Amino acid sequence: MNGLNIGKCIIRKRKEKGIAQEQLADYMGVSKASVSKWETGQSYPDIVILPKMAAYFKLQRPAKSITKI
């Protein structure tokens, strides 16, 4: 998945929840500019933020998404 696809997912979930970028930023403990960069594919959320974001949006990881190396 590329940055733009991740960004589109964040936009979609944020809009489904009816919140502004600033509200998501406040909840995640980041700047509004960070959320904007995620949504436009200019950067990615830090990996330590992803579990909190997934919980906030009530997302579940697909069982087959993690493979044993």
C-alpha positions in Angstrom: 0.0 0.0 0.0 1.5 3.4 -0.9 1.3 6.6 1.0 -1.6 8.0 -0.9 -3.7 4.9 -0.3 -3.0 5.1 3.4 -3.9 8.8 3.3 -7.2 8.1 1.5 -8.0 5.5 4.1 -7.4 8.1 6.9 -9.5 10.7 5.2 -12.3 8.2 4.7 -12.3 7.0 8.3 -12.0 10.5 9.6 -14.9 11.8 7.6 -17.0 8.7 8.5 -16.4 9.7 12.1 -17.3 13.3 11.3 -14.2 14.9 12.7 -11.8 17.5 11.5 -8.0 17.0 11.0 -7.4 19.1 14.1 -9.6 16.8 16.2 -7.7 13.7 15.0 -4.4 15.5 15.6 -5.4 16.3 19.1 -6.4 12.7 19.9 -3.2 11.3 18.3 -1.0 13.9 20.0 0.4 15.3 16.8 0.0 18.5 14.8 -2.7 19.2 12.3 0.1 19.5 9.7 1.1 15.9 10.4 -2.5 14.7 9.8 -2.6 16.7 6.6 0.7 15.2 5.4 -0.6 11.7 6.1 -3.7 12.3 4.1 -1.8 13.7 1.1 0.8 11.0 1.1 3.7 13.3 2.0 4.5 11.3 5.1 3.3 8.3 7.1 2.0 8.0 10.7 4.7 6.7 13.0 4.4 3.0 13.7 3.8 3.6 17.4 0.7 5.7 16.5 -0.9 3.1 14.3 -2.4 0.9 17.1 -4.0 4.0 18.7 -5.3 5.1 15.3 -6.7 1.7 14.6 -8.5 1.6 17.9 -9.9 5.1 17.4 -11.3 4.1 14.1 -12.3 0.6 15.3 -10.2 -1.1 12.7 -9.1 -4.7 12.8 -6.0 -6.2 11.2 -6.8 -9.0 8.7 -5.6 -12.3 9.9 -3.5 -13.0 6.8 -1.7 -9.6 6.9 1.2 -10.8 9.0 3.3 -13.6 7.8 6.0 -15.5 9.5 9.5 -14.7 8.2 
